[in-house]
Amino acid sequence: MKCSICTSEIDIQANGFEGGHNAFPLSNGRCCTKCNDTEVIPMRIAIIASGRAMPTKPLKDIFKEHRKARALAKVSLKHIAKQANEK
């Protein structure tokens, strides 16, 4: 099974569990121990320490939606500027 964060193979735990760790709030899916220890747990702690509620959607999906919205806005602004220049 591949890590949903770094895409490397998920390691087998000392107790024999092969399913990895819960990758939320960074991603829906499972992650390797390295990503859990260096990315997921620190992010969970940061969210809790900030006093904010845990997101309901993974940050990976939120960032993806944000990038799409910015790209659409950029295209729209270029279209508006082009129309303004044609007048």
C-alpha positions in Angstrom: 0.0 0.0 0.0 1.3 3.5 -0.9 1.4 6.5 1.5 -1.2 9.1 0.5 1.2 11.9 1.3 4.7 10.9 0.0 3.6 7.9 -2.2 6.3 5.6 -0.8 5.4 2.1 0.5 3.7 2.1 3.8 5.9 0.3 6.4 4.8 -2.6 8.6 4.4 -1.7 12.3 6.3 -3.6 15.0 3.0 -5.3 16.0 2.6 -6.6 12.4 -0.1 -4.0 11.3 0.2 -3.2 7.6 -2.5 -0.6 7.2 -0.4 2.5 8.0 -1.6 5.6 9.9 -4.6 7.8 9.5 -3.4 10.7 7.3 -6.2 13.1 8.2 -6.1 16.2 8.3 -3.6 16.3 5.5 -5.1 13.7 3.3 -7.9 11.1 3.1 -6.2 7.8 3.3 -3.3 6.1 5.0 0.3 7.3 5.5 3.6 5.8 6.4 5.2 6.2 9.8 7.6 8.9 8.6 4.8 11.1 7.3 2.7 10.5 10.3 5.5 11.5 12.6 6.8 14.5 10.6 3.7 15.8 8.9 0.4 14.6 10.3 0.9 14.7 14.0 2.6 18.2 13.9 -0.3 19.5 11.8 -2.9 18.1 14.3 -1.0 19.7 17.2 -0.8 23.0 15.3 -4.5 23.0 14.6 -5.4 22.2 18.2 -2.9 24.8 19.5 -4.3 27.5 17.3 -7.8 26.9 18.9 -9.4 26.2 15.5 -11.7 23.4 14.9 -10.3 20.4 13.0 -11.2 20.7 9.3 -14.0 18.6 8.0 -12.1 18.0 4.7 -8.5 17.1 4.2 -6.2 20.0 3.6 -5.0 18.4 0.4 -8.5 18.7 -1.0 -8.9 22.3 0.3 -5.6 23.4 -1.3 -6.6 21.7 -4.6 -10.0 23.6 -4.6 -8.1 26.8 -3.8 -5.7 26.3 -6.7 -8.6 25.7 -9.1 -10.4 28.8 -7.9 -7.3 31.0 -8.3 -6.7 29.6 -11.8 -10.3 30.4 -12.8 -10.0 33.9 -11.3 -6.8 34.5 -13.2 -8.3 33.4 -16.5 -11.4 35.6 -15.8 -9.2 38.6 -15.1 -7.2 38.0 -18.3 -10.4 37.8 -20.2 -11.8 41.0 -18.7 -8.5 42.8 -19.3 -8.5 41.6 -22.9 -12.0 42.9 -23.5 -11.1 46.3 -21.9 -8.1 46.6 -24.2 -10.2 45.9 -27.3 -12.5 48.8 -26.6 
